[in-house]
Amino acid sequence: MEQAFQSIAQNCLAQIHGNERRVVSVHDPSSVHQMWVGLRRLRSAFDLLEDLITPPPSLQEELRG
């Protein structure tokens, strides 16, 4: 289960990071949307596996921010 979560989390973070440059340099609304989608997916992964994986409180705050 841990390996599955790592794969999901890495994919979510890659989606977020992959859109960062366009958000910062071009102010592309579709890239902002894709970053938001990646964040929502990451939150959902933590919610789905909350009995097995608990993020540190500071990350929980960031994800809910």
PQR file with spaces between the fields and no chain letter, atoms N, CA, C, O and H, PARSE charges and radii, in Angstrom:
ATOM       1  N    MET     1       0.827   -1.185    0.000 -0.4000 1.5000
ATOM       2  CA   MET     1       0.000    0.000    0.000 -0.0000 2.0000
ATOM       3  C    MET     1       0.879    1.260    0.000  0.5500 1.7000
ATOM       4  O    MET     1       0.572    2.256   -0.655 -0.5500 1.4000
ATOM       5  N    GLU     2       1.973    1.180    0.752 -0.4000 1.5000
ATOM       6  CA   GLU     2       2.870    2.332    0.822 -0.0000 2.0000
ATOM       7  C    GLU     2       3.453    2.674   -0.546  0.5500 1.7000
ATOM       8  O    GLU     2       3.572    3.845   -0.907 -0.5500 1.4000
ATOM       9  H    GLU     2       2.222    0.371    1.284  0.4000 1.0000
ATOM      10  N    GLN     3       3.811    1.648   -1.293 -0.4000 1.5000
ATOM      11  CA   GLN     3       4.376    1.861   -2.623 -0.0000 2.0000
ATOM      12  C    GLN     3       3.349    2.497   -3.558  0.5500 1.7000
ATOM      13  O    GLN     3       3.692    3.356   -4.370 -0.5500 1.4000
ATOM      14  H    GLN     3       3.714    0.697   -0.999  0.4000 1.0000
ATOM      15  N    ALA     4       2.100    2.078   -3.442 -0.4000 1.5000
ATOM      16  CA   ALA     4       1.030    2.664   -4.257 -0.0000 2.0000
ATOM      17  C    ALA     4       0.860    4.136   -3.917  0.5500 1.7000
ATOM      18  O    ALA     4       0.736    4.977   -4.807 -0.5500 1.4000
ATOM      19  H    ALA     4       1.822    1.380   -2.782  0.4000 1.0000
ATOM      20  N    PHE     5       0.856    4.444   -2.619 -0.4000 1.5000
ATOM      21  CA   PHE     5       0.717    5.838   -2.219 -0.0000 2.0000
ATOM      22  C    PHE     5       1.879    6.679   -2.737  0.5500 1.7000
ATOM      23  O    PHE     5       1.677    7.793   -3.221 -0.5500 1.4000
ATOM      24  H    PHE     5       0.957    3.761   -1.896  0.4000 1.0000
ATOM      25  N    GLN     6       3.094    6.147   -2.636 -0.4000 1.5000
ATOM      26  CA   GLN     6       4.258    6.885   -3.125 -0.0000 2.0000
ATOM      27  C    GLN     6       4.127    7.197   -4.611  0.5500 1.7000
ATOM      28  O    GLN     6       4.455    8.298   -5.055 -0.5500 1.4000
ATOM      29  H    GLN     6       3.258    5.242   -2.243  0.4000 1.0000
ATOM      30  N    SER     7       3.654    6.239   -5.361 -0.4000 1.5000
ATOM      31  CA   SER     7       3.476    6.438   -6.798 -0.0000 2.0000
ATOM      32  C    SER     7       2.429    7.515   -7.080  0.5500 1.7000
ATOM      33  O    SER     7       2.636    8.381   -7.930 -0.5500 1.4000
ATOM      34  H    SER     7       3.387    5.345   -5.000  0.4000 1.0000
ATOM      35  N    ILE     8       1.319    7.458   -6.372 -0.4000 1.5000
ATOM      36  CA   ILE     8       0.260    8.458   -6.539 -0.0000 2.0000
ATOM      37  C    ILE     8       0.764    9.841   -6.143  0.5500 1.7000
ATOM      38  O    ILE     8       0.561   10.814   -6.868 -0.5500 1.4000
ATOM      39  H    ILE     8       1.151    6.754   -5.681  0.4000 1.0000
ATOM      40  N    ALA     9       1.422    9.921   -4.989 -0.4000 1.5000
ATOM      41  CA   ALA     9       1.924   11.210   -4.504 -0.0000 2.0000
ATOM      42  C    ALA     9       2.961   11.795   -5.454  0.5500 1.7000
ATOM      43  O    ALA     9       2.942   12.997   -5.721 -0.5500 1.4000
ATOM      44  H    ALA     9       1.587    9.130   -4.400  0.4000 1.0000
ATOM      45  N    GLN    10       3.862   10.970   -5.967 -0.4000 1.5000
ATOM      46  CA   GLN    10       4.865   11.457   -6.909 -0.0000 2.0000
ATOM      47  C    GLN    10       4.207   11.986   -8.172  0.5500 1.7000
ATOM      48  O    GLN    10       4.637   13.002   -8.717 -0.5500 1.4000
ATOM      49  H    GLN    10       3.877    9.993   -5.751  0.4000 1.0000
ATOM      50  N    ASN    11       3.170   11.309   -8.640 -0.4000 1.5000
ATOM      51  CA   ASN    11       2.472   11.758   -9.833 -0.0000 2.0000
ATOM      52  C    ASN    11       1.772   13.096   -9.583  0.5500 1.7000
ATOM      53  O    ASN    11       1.800   13.982  -10.437 -0.5500 1.4000
ATOM      54  H    ASN    11       2.820   10.484   -8.196  0.4000 1.0000
ATOM      55  N    CYS    12       1.150   13.240   -8.424 -0.4000 1.5000
ATOM      56  CA   CYS    12       0.479   14.502   -8.072 -0.0000 2.0000
ATOM      57  C    CYS    12       1.483   15.645   -7.989  0.5500 1.7000
ATOM      58  O    CYS    12       1.251   16.732   -8.517 -0.5500 1.4000
ATOM      59  H    CYS    12       1.127   12.520   -7.730  0.4000 1.0000
ATOM      60  N    LEU    13       2.598   15.383   -7.323 -0.4000 1.5000
ATOM      61  CA   LEU    13       3.620   16.425   -7.181 -0.0000 2.0000
ATOM      62  C    LEU    13       4.235   16.781   -8.528  0.5500 1.7000
ATOM      63  O    LEU    13       4.569   17.941   -8.769 -0.5500 1.4000
ATOM      64  H    LEU    13       2.787   14.500   -6.894  0.4000 1.0000
ATOM      65  N    ALA    14       4.386   15.802   -9.401 -0.4000 1.5000
ATOM      66  CA   ALA    14       4.904   16.086  -10.746 -0.0000 2.0000
ATOM      67  C    ALA    14       3.923   16.965  -11.517  0.5500 1.7000
ATOM      68  O    ALA    14       4.336   17.855  -12.260 -0.5500 1.4000
ATOM      69  H    ALA    14       4.114   14.860   -9.206  0.4000 1.0000
ATOM      70  N    GLN    15       2.642   16.720  -11.345 -0.4000 1.5000
ATOM      71  CA   GLN    15       1.630   17.549  -12.011 -0.0000 2.0000
ATOM      72  C    GLN    15       1.692   18.980  -11.485  0.5500 1.7000
ATOM      73  O    GLN    15       1.624   19.932  -12.262 -0.5500 1.4000
ATOM      74  H    GLN    15       2.306   15.997  -10.742  0.4000 1.0000
ATOM      75  N    ILE    16       1.820   19.133  -10.187 -0.4000 1.5000
ATOM      76  CA   ILE    16       1.906   20.467   -9.589 -0.0000 2.0000
ATOM      77  C    ILE    16       3.171   21.171  -10.057  0.5500 1.7000
ATOM      78  O    ILE    16       3.122   22.307  -10.530 -0.5500 1.4000
ATOM      79  H    ILE    16       1.876   18.360   -9.555  0.4000 1.0000
ATOM      80  N    HIS    17       4.292   20.498   -9.923 -0.4000 1.5000
ATOM      81  CA   HIS    17       5.577   21.093  -10.289 -0.0000 2.0000
ATOM      82  C    HIS    17       5.670   21.359  -11.792  0.5500 1.7000
ATOM      83  O    HIS    17       6.252   22.358  -12.214 -0.5500 1.4000
ATOM      84  H    HIS    17       4.332   19.575   -9.538  0.4000 1.0000
ATOM      85  N    GLY    18       5.098   20.467  -12.594 -0.4000 1.5000
ATOM      86  CA   GLY    18       5.161   20.610  -14.035 -0.0000 2.0000
ATOM      87  C    GLY    18       4.449   21.839  -14.564  0.5500 1.7000
ATOM      88  O    GLY    18       4.726   22.283  -15.679 -0.5500 1.4000
ATOM      89  H    GLY    18       4.625   19.656  -12.251  0.4000 1.0000
ATOM      90  N    ASN    19       3.547   22.390  -13.791 -0.4000 1.5000
ATOM      91  CA   ASN    19       2.806   23.573  -14.212 -0.0000 2.0000
ATOM      92  C    ASN    19       3.312   24.860  -13.569  0.5500 1.7000
ATOM      93  O    ASN    19       2.868   25.954  -13.917 -0.5500 1.4000
ATOM      94  H    ASN    19       3.322   22.030  -12.886  0.4000 1.0000
ATOM      95  N    GLU    20       4.233   24.722  -12.643 -0.4000 1.5000
ATOM      96  CA   GLU    20       4.717   25.874  -11.873 -0.0000 2.0000
ATOM      97  C    GLU    20       5.314   26.967  -12.760  0.5500 1.7000
ATOM      98  O    GLU    20       4.997   28.144  -12.586 -0.5500 1.4000
ATOM      99  H    GLU    20       4.594   23.834  -12.360  0.4000 1.0000
ATOM     100  N    ARG    21       6.156   26.600  -13.686 -0.4000 1.5000
ATOM     101  CA   ARG    21       6.842   27.598  -14.510 -0.0000 2.0000
ATOM     102  C    ARG    21       5.851   28.441  -15.313  0.5500 1.7000
ATOM     103  O    ARG    21       5.996   29.660  -15.402 -0.5500 1.4000
ATOM     104  H    ARG    21       6.414   25.645  -13.827  0.4000 1.0000
ATOM     105  N    ARG    22       4.854   27.795  -15.891 -0.4000 1.5000
ATOM     106  CA   ARG    22       3.871   28.540  -16.690 -0.0000 2.0000
ATOM     107  C    ARG    22       3.005   29.446  -15.813  0.5500 1.7000
ATOM     108  O    ARG    22       2.579   30.515  -16.250 -0.5500 1.4000
ATOM     109  H    ARG    22       4.735   26.805  -15.819  0.4000 1.0000
ATOM     110  N    VAL    23       2.751   29.022  -14.594 -0.4000 1.5000
ATOM     111  CA   VAL    23       1.975   29.873  -13.684 -0.0000 2.0000
ATOM     112  C    VAL    23       2.771   31.129  -13.343  0.5500 1.7000
ATOM     113  O    VAL    23       2.233   32.236  -13.348 -0.5500 1.4000
ATOM     114  H    VAL    23       3.097   28.153  -14.240  0.4000 1.0000
ATOM     115  N    VAL    24       4.050   30.947  -13.047 -0.4000 1.5000
ATOM     116  CA   VAL    24       4.896   32.055  -12.612 -0.0000 2.0000
ATOM     117  C    VAL    24       5.271   32.972  -13.772  0.5500 1.7000
ATOM     118  O    VAL    24       5.210   34.195  -13.639 -0.5500 1.4000
ATOM     119  H    VAL    24       4.486   30.047  -13.043  0.4000 1.0000
ATOM     120  N    SER    25       5.653   32.400  -14.898 -0.4000 1.5000
ATOM     121  CA   SER    25       6.185   33.238  -15.983 -0.0000 2.0000
ATOM     122  C    SER    25       5.127   33.716  -16.974  0.5500 1.7000
ATOM     123  O    SER    25       5.228   34.828  -17.493 -0.5500 1.4000
ATOM     124  H    SER    25       5.702   31.407  -15.007  0.4000 1.0000
ATOM     125  N    VAL    26       4.130   32.905  -17.237 -0.4000 1.5000
ATOM     126  CA   VAL    26       3.157   33.247  -18.277 -0.0000 2.0000
ATOM     127  C    VAL    26       1.798   33.608  -17.684  0.5500 1.7000
ATOM     128  O    VAL    26       0.954   34.198  -18.359 -0.5500 1.4000
ATOM     129  H    VAL    26       4.048   32.002  -16.815  0.4000 1.0000
ATOM     130  N    HIS    27       1.595   33.250  -16.422 -0.4000 1.5000
ATOM     131  CA   HIS    27       0.305   33.478  -15.756 -0.0000 2.0000
ATOM     132  C    HIS    27      -0.813   32.784  -16.531  0.5500 1.7000
ATOM     133  O    HIS    27      -1.862   33.367  -16.805 -0.5500 1.4000
ATOM     134  H    HIS    27       2.281   32.770  -15.874  0.4000 1.0000
ATOM     135  N    ASP    28      -0.557   31.527  -16.874 -0.4000 1.5000
ATOM     136  CA   ASP    28      -1.486   30.725  -17.670 -0.0000 2.0000
ATOM     137  C    ASP    28      -2.583   30.142  -16.777  0.5500 1.7000
ATOM     138  O    ASP    28      -2.293   29.335  -15.894 -0.5500 1.4000
ATOM     139  H    ASP    28       0.295   31.053  -16.652  0.4000 1.0000
ATOM     140  N    PRO    29      -3.840   30.543  -16.997 -0.5600 1.5000
ATOM     141  CA   PRO    29      -4.941   30.047  -16.158  0.2800 2.0000
ATOM     142  C    PRO    29      -5.099   28.525  -16.206  0.5500 1.7000
ATOM     143  O    PRO    29      -5.460   27.913  -15.201 -0.5500 1.4000
ATOM     144  N    SER    30      -4.836   27.913  -17.350 -0.4000 1.5000
ATOM     145  CA   SER    30      -4.989   26.458  -17.415 -0.0000 2.0000
ATOM     146  C    SER    30      -3.918   25.762  -16.565  0.5500 1.7000
ATOM     147  O    SER    30      -4.165   24.684  -16.023 -0.5500 1.4000
ATOM     148  H    SER    30      -4.542   28.410  -18.167  0.4000 1.0000
ATOM     149  N    SER    31      -2.749   26.363  -16.448 -0.4000 1.5000
ATOM     150  CA   SER    31      -1.705   25.790  -15.592 -0.0000 2.0000
ATOM     151  C    SER    31      -2.072   25.928  -14.124  0.5500 1.7000
ATOM     152  O    SER    31      -1.788   25.034  -13.326 -0.5500 1.4000
ATOM     153  H    SER    31      -2.549   27.239  -16.888  0.4000 1.0000
ATOM     154  N    VAL    32      -2.696   27.034  -13.763 -0.4000 1.5000
ATOM     155  CA   VAL    32      -3.180   27.201  -12.386 -0.0000 2.0000
ATOM     156  C    VAL    32      -4.202   26.113  -12.087  0.5500 1.7000
ATOM     157  O    VAL    32      -4.176   25.496  -11.021 -0.5500 1.4000
ATOM     158  H    VAL    32      -2.926   27.760  -14.411  0.4000 1.0000
ATOM     159  N    HIS    33      -5.092   25.886  -13.031 -0.4000 1.5000
ATOM     160  CA   HIS    33      -6.110   24.850  -12.856 -0.0000 2.0000
ATOM     161  C    HIS    33      -5.457   23.478  -12.684  0.5500 1.7000
ATOM     162  O    HIS    33      -5.860   22.711  -11.809 -0.5500 1.4000
ATOM     163  H    HIS    33      -5.113   26.387  -13.897  0.4000 1.0000
ATOM     164  N    GLN    34      -4.459   23.162  -13.501 -0.4000 1.5000
ATOM     165  CA   GLN    34      -3.788   21.875  -13.410 -0.0000 2.0000
ATOM     166  C    GLN    34      -3.039   21.715  -12.089  0.5500 1.7000
ATOM     167  O    GLN    34      -2.972   20.613  -11.546 -0.5500 1.4000
ATOM     168  H    GLN    34      -4.132   23.785  -14.211  0.4000 1.0000
ATOM     169  N    MET    35      -2.478   22.800  -11.572 -0.4000 1.5000
ATOM     170  CA   MET    35      -1.839   22.733  -10.253 -0.0000 2.0000
ATOM     171  C    MET    35      -2.884   22.422   -9.190  0.5500 1.7000
ATOM     172  O    MET    35      -2.642   21.620   -8.289 -0.5500 1.4000
ATOM     173  H    MET    35      -2.532   23.696  -12.013  0.4000 1.0000
ATOM     174  N    TRP    36      -4.046   23.059   -9.298 -0.4000 1.5000
ATOM     175  CA   TRP    36      -5.140   22.844   -8.350 -0.0000 2.0000
ATOM     176  C    TRP    36      -5.618   21.390   -8.413  0.5500 1.7000
ATOM     177  O    TRP    36      -5.889   20.778   -7.379 -0.5500 1.4000
ATOM     178  H    TRP    36      -4.243   23.711  -10.030  0.4000 1.0000
ATOM     179  N    VAL    37      -5.722   20.841   -9.624 -0.4000 1.5000
ATOM     180  CA   VAL    37      -6.133   19.449   -9.790 -0.0000 2.0000
ATOM     181  C    VAL    37      -5.124   18.519   -9.106  0.5500 1.7000
ATOM     182  O    VAL    37      -5.517   17.581   -8.412 -0.5500 1.4000
ATOM     183  H    VAL    37      -5.502   21.338  -10.463  0.4000 1.0000
ATOM     184  N    GLY    38      -3.843   18.775   -9.300 -0.4000 1.5000
ATOM     185  CA   GLY    38      -2.817   17.963   -8.652 -0.0000 2.0000
ATOM     186  C    GLY    38      -2.919   18.022   -7.137  0.5500 1.7000
ATOM     187  O    GLY    38      -2.759   17.006   -6.461 -0.5500 1.4000
ATOM     188  H    GLY    38      -3.525   19.536   -9.865  0.4000 1.0000
ATOM     189  N    LEU    39      -3.180   19.198   -6.607 -0.4000 1.5000
ATOM     190  CA   LEU    39      -3.337   19.363   -5.165 -0.0000 2.0000
ATOM     191  C    LEU    39      -4.566   18.605   -4.656  0.5500 1.7000
ATOM     192  O    LEU    39      -4.504   17.931   -3.628 -0.5500 1.4000
ATOM     193  H    LEU    39      -3.310   20.023   -7.156  0.4000 1.0000
ATOM     194  N    ARG    40      -5.668   18.719   -5.374 -0.4000 1.5000
ATOM     195  CA   ARG    40      -6.884   17.995   -4.976 -0.0000 2.0000
ATOM     196  C    ARG    40      -6.653   16.488   -4.997  0.5500 1.7000
ATOM     197  O    ARG    40      -7.118   15.773   -4.110 -0.5500 1.4000
ATOM     198  H    ARG    40      -5.719   19.266   -6.209  0.4000 1.0000
ATOM     199  N    ARG    41      -5.938   16.011   -6.007 -0.4000 1.5000
ATOM     200  CA   ARG    41      -5.642   14.585   -6.092 -0.0000 2.0000
ATOM     201  C    ARG    41      -4.781   14.135   -4.915  0.5500 1.7000
ATOM     202  O    ARG    41      -4.991   13.054   -4.364 -0.5500 1.4000
ATOM     203  H    ARG    41      -5.561   16.592   -6.727  0.4000 1.0000
ATOM     204  N    LEU    42      -3.819   14.962   -4.534 -0.4000 1.5000
ATOM     205  CA   LEU    42      -2.955   14.631   -3.399 -0.0000 2.0000
ATOM     206  C    LEU    42      -3.759   14.582   -2.108  0.5500 1.7000
ATOM     207  O    LEU    42      -3.594   13.672   -1.296 -0.5500 1.4000
ATOM     208  H    LEU    42      -3.648   15.840   -4.982  0.4000 1.0000
ATOM     209  N    ARG    43      -4.631   15.568   -1.926 -0.4000 1.5000
ATOM     210  CA   ARG    43      -5.496   15.561   -0.737 -0.0000 2.0000
ATOM     211  C    ARG    43      -6.373   14.317   -0.705  0.5500 1.7000
ATOM     212  O    ARG    43      -6.555   13.700    0.345 -0.5500 1.4000
ATOM     213  H    ARG    43      -4.766   16.307   -2.586  0.4000 1.0000
ATOM     214  N    SER    44      -6.913   13.954   -1.859 -0.4000 1.5000
ATOM     215  CA   SER    44      -7.771   12.771   -1.930 -0.0000 2.0000
ATOM     216  C    SER    44      -6.994   11.502   -1.589  0.5500 1.7000
ATOM     217  O    SER    44      -7.528   10.606   -0.935 -0.5500 1.4000
ATOM     218  H    SER    44      -6.766   14.455   -2.712  0.4000 1.0000
ATOM     219  N    ALA    45      -5.759   11.419   -2.020 -0.4000 1.5000
ATOM     220  CA   ALA    45      -4.933   10.251   -1.702 -0.0000 2.0000
ATOM     221  C    ALA    45      -4.724   10.148   -0.196  0.5500 1.7000
ATOM     222  O    ALA    45      -4.816    9.060    0.373 -0.5500 1.4000
ATOM     223  H    ALA    45      -5.325   12.147   -2.551  0.4000 1.0000
ATOM     224  N    PHE    46      -4.445   11.267    0.445 -0.4000 1.5000
ATOM     225  CA   PHE    46      -4.290   11.244    1.905 -0.0000 2.0000
ATOM     226  C    PHE    46      -5.606   10.869    2.576  0.5500 1.7000
ATOM     227  O    PHE    46      -5.616   10.099    3.537 -0.5500 1.4000
ATOM     228  H    PHE    46      -4.370   12.151   -0.017  0.4000 1.0000
ATOM     229  N    ASP    47      -6.717   11.410    2.074 -0.4000 1.5000
ATOM     230  CA   ASP    47      -8.024   11.083    2.664 -0.0000 2.0000
ATOM     231  C    ASP    47      -8.344    9.603    2.510  0.5500 1.7000
ATOM     232  O    ASP    47      -8.840    8.969    3.442 -0.5500 1.4000
ATOM     233  H    ASP    47      -6.709   12.035    1.294  0.4000 1.0000
ATOM     234  N    LEU    48      -8.062    9.058    1.339 -0.4000 1.5000
ATOM     235  CA   LEU    48      -8.359    7.664    1.057 -0.0000 2.0000
ATOM     236  C    LEU    48      -7.570    6.720    1.972  0.5500 1.7000
ATOM     237  O    LEU    48      -8.072    5.678    2.392 -0.5500 1.4000
ATOM     238  H    LEU    48      -7.659    9.573    0.582  0.4000 1.0000
ATOM     239  N    LEU    49      -6.347    7.102    2.265 -0.4000 1.5000
ATOM     240  CA   LEU    49      -5.464    6.231    3.049 -0.0000 2.0000
ATOM     241  C    LEU    49      -5.203    6.782    4.445  0.5500 1.7000
ATOM     242  O    LEU    49      -4.159    6.501    5.035 -0.5500 1.4000
ATOM     243  H    LEU    49      -5.939    7.949    1.924  0.4000 1.0000
ATOM     244  N    GLU    50      -6.137    7.562    4.979 -0.4000 1.5000
ATOM     245  CA   GLU    50      -5.913    8.237    6.257 -0.0000 2.0000
ATOM     246  C    GLU    50      -5.662    7.275    7.411  0.5500 1.7000
ATOM     247  O    GLU    50      -5.010    7.652    8.386 -0.5500 1.4000
ATOM     248  H    GLU    50      -6.985    7.790    4.501  0.4000 1.0000
ATOM     249  N    ASP    51      -6.160    6.043    7.329 -0.4000 1.5000
ATOM     250  CA   ASP    51      -5.920    5.075    8.398 -0.0000 2.0000
ATOM     251  C    ASP    51      -4.499    4.518    8.354  0.5500 1.7000
ATOM     252  O    ASP    51      -4.016    3.966    9.343 -0.5500 1.4000
ATOM     253  H    ASP    51      -6.689    5.737    6.537  0.4000 1.0000
ATOM     254  N    LEU    52      -3.832    4.662    7.208 -0.4000 1.5000
ATOM     255  CA   LEU    52      -2.491    4.099    7.044 -0.0000 2.0000
ATOM     256  C    LEU    52      -1.388    5.144    7.022  0.5500 1.7000
ATOM     257  O    LEU    52      -0.277    4.900    7.494 -0.5500 1.4000
ATOM     258  H    LEU    52      -4.224    5.111    6.405  0.4000 1.0000
ATOM     259  N    ILE    53      -1.703    6.314    6.467 -0.4000 1.5000
ATOM     260  CA   ILE    53      -0.681    7.349    6.284 -0.0000 2.0000
ATOM     261  C    ILE    53      -1.225    8.665    6.814  0.5500 1.7000
ATOM     262  O    ILE    53      -2.262    9.154    6.367 -0.5500 1.4000
ATOM     263  H    ILE    53      -2.605    6.512    6.083  0.4000 1.0000
ATOM     264  N    THR    54      -0.507    9.228    7.774 -0.4000 1.5000
ATOM     265  CA   THR    54      -0.906   10.518    8.333 -0.0000 2.0000
ATOM     266  C    THR    54       0.193   11.528    8.042  0.5500 1.7000
ATOM     267  O    THR    54       1.322   11.376    8.508 -0.5500 1.4000
ATOM     268  H    THR    54       0.336    8.832    8.138  0.4000 1.0000
ATOM     269  N    PRO    55      -0.140   12.570    7.265 -0.5600 1.5000
ATOM     270  CA   PRO    55       0.881   13.584    6.997  0.2800 2.0000
ATOM     271  C    PRO    55       1.178   14.393    8.258  0.5500 1.7000
ATOM     272  O    PRO    55       0.343   14.461    9.159 -0.5500 1.4000
ATOM     273  N    PRO    56       2.349   14.997    8.327 -0.5600 1.5000
ATOM     274  CA   PRO    56       2.656   15.862    9.466  0.2800 2.0000
ATOM     275  C    PRO    56       1.637   16.997    9.549  0.5500 1.7000
ATOM     276  O    PRO    56       1.103   17.417    8.522 -0.5500 1.4000
ATOM     277  N    PRO    57       1.358   17.501   10.756 -0.5600 1.5000
ATOM     278  CA   PRO    57       0.358   18.559   10.927  0.2800 2.0000
ATOM     279  C    PRO    57       0.598   19.776   10.011  0.5500 1.7000
ATOM     280  O    PRO    57      -0.355   20.355    9.490 -0.5500 1.4000
ATOM     281  N    SER    58       1.850   20.155    9.820 -0.4000 1.5000
ATOM     282  CA   SER    58       2.106   21.325    8.974 -0.0000 2.0000
ATOM     283  C    SER    58       1.687   21.061    7.530  0.5500 1.7000
ATOM     284  O    SER    58       1.186   21.967    6.864 -0.5500 1.4000
ATOM     285  H    SER    58       2.624   19.685   10.244  0.4000 1.0000
ATOM     286  N    LEU    59       1.881   19.847    7.038 -0.4000 1.5000
ATOM     287  CA   LEU    59       1.454   19.512    5.676 -0.0000 2.0000
ATOM     288  C    LEU    59      -0.063   19.428    5.597  0.5500 1.7000
ATOM     289  O    LEU    59      -0.661   19.837    4.601 -0.5500 1.4000
ATOM     290  H    LEU    59       2.288   19.111    7.580  0.4000 1.0000
ATOM     291  N    GLN    60      -0.685   18.899    6.646 -0.4000 1.5000
ATOM     292  CA   GLN    60      -2.149   18.852    6.678 -0.0000 2.0000
ATOM     293  C    GLN    60      -2.722   20.258    6.546  0.5500 1.7000
ATOM     294  O    GLN    60      -3.686   20.468    5.811 -0.5500 1.4000
ATOM     295  H    GLN    60      -0.199   18.567    7.454  0.4000 1.0000
ATOM     296  N    GLU    61      -2.141   21.208    7.245 -0.4000 1.5000
ATOM     297  CA   GLU    61      -2.598   22.598    7.175 -0.0000 2.0000
ATOM     298  C    GLU    61      -2.424   23.151    5.765  0.5500 1.7000
ATOM     299  O    GLU    61      -3.315   23.824    5.247 -0.5500 1.4000
ATOM     300  H    GLU    61      -1.357   21.037    7.842  0.4000 1.0000
ATOM     301  N    GLU    62      -1.283   22.869    5.146 -0.4000 1.5000
ATOM     302  CA   GLU    62      -1.007   23.350    3.789 -0.0000 2.0000
ATOM     303  C    GLU    62      -1.999   22.767    2.788  0.5500 1.7000
ATOM     304  O    GLU    62      -2.492   23.475    1.910 -0.5500 1.4000
ATOM     305  H    GLU    62      -0.560   22.322    5.567  0.4000 1.0000
ATOM     306  N    LEU    63      -2.286   21.486    2.922 -0.4000 1.5000
ATOM     307  CA   LEU    63      -3.197   20.828    1.997 -0.0000 2.0000
ATOM     308  C    LEU    63      -4.625   21.345    2.141  0.5500 1.7000
ATOM     309  O    LEU    63      -5.380   21.381    1.170 -0.5500 1.4000
ATOM     310  H    LEU    63      -1.885   20.911    3.636  0.4000 1.0000
ATOM     311  N    ARG    64      -4.980   21.734    3.326 -0.4000 1.5000
ATOM     312  CA   ARG    64      -6.342   22.243    3.576 -0.0000 2.0000
ATOM     313  C    ARG    64      -6.439   23.759    3.338  0.5500 1.7000
ATOM     314  O    ARG    64      -7.529   24.305    3.166 -0.5500 1.4000
ATOM     315  H    ARG    64      -4.366   21.705    4.115  0.4000 1.0000
ATOM     316  N    GLY    65      -5.270   24.428    3.333 -0.4000 1.5000
ATOM     317  CA   GLY    65      -5.157   25.874    3.202 -0.0000 2.0000
ATOM     318  C    GLY    65      -6.083   26.496    2.303  0.5500 1.7000
ATOM     319  O    GLY    65      -6.055   27.716    2.134 -0.5500 1.4000
ATOM     320  H    GLY    65      -4.384   23.984    3.473  0.4000 1.0000
